[in-house]
Amino acid sequence: MADSLFDGLLKNITQFVTGRQYTPMTRGEIAERLDLPKDHLSILSRILKRLRNEKVLVLEDGRYVGPQVRQTLIQGTLSVHPRGFGFVQLDGSHSPSDDIFIPKTSLYHAVHGDRVEVEIVNKKADKDSSKGPEGKVVAILERARSHVAGTVSGYIAKEELFTVFVPILGAKTDVQLSAPTEVELKIGDRVIIEVQEWAEGDVPILTRFVEKIGTIDDPSIDIQAAVEEFGLHDNFSQEVLAE
């Protein structure tokens, strides 16, 4: 019975991940798309491991990438706008017209300056169009920064962890901060934190405390907070920051 279940799921999952409509997904996303019950998740893990060993799938930053996608992936450096969306400048390209537009929902935890791998989802409409192609980040090849800034948003008492809203990562990204011993934090504090482990898939981003820069109720630190949160040090002089 167990063998027949494994073989049946193996066939269905292989057909799914090698199909033309498949895009890189986490294990949880695959299970959701295939409507698998929870007691089949361990079998799914075995199947995904087997497909990786057989080179059918490649695991990149928590997502399982199929062969049909890897043939169309491109690499470049991400620039993120304060409004949340981004553009990827392709390796070796110096023309803005070649940049790939990345919607806010398709950044996949990538931040400004990261070197990323991108899948094109919508090509340029026509040669006269001013709008370039649209893509989504499927893997982060190299991180540009180890520190981020955000606002303490909650506390998990049983684990002694704070949750932090980091603007450049978006509200849906789970960022956790180990409770520091050197300072007492509370909800609304603005902090600089060091990333200890970047997330893969649905796993929270783990961080440690570096510095408290103020509170969300103090408008006098809005500029400094924005500089730290969005990595805008090159855009402001020390005199402006001091004010």
Protein Blocks (a to p, Z undefined) as FASTA:
>chain_A
ZZmmmmmmmmmmmmmmmpmkbccddfklmmmmnopafklmmmmmmmmmmmmmnomaccee
hiacdfklmmmgccddddddfklpacdddehiabfklpccddfklnnopaehiacddddf
bdcfblkbcbdcddddfbdfbdfbfbdcdddfbdcfknopacdddfknojklccdddddf
kbccdehiacddddfbdcehjaccddddfbdcbdfklmklmmmmmmmmnopmlmpcfklm
mZZ
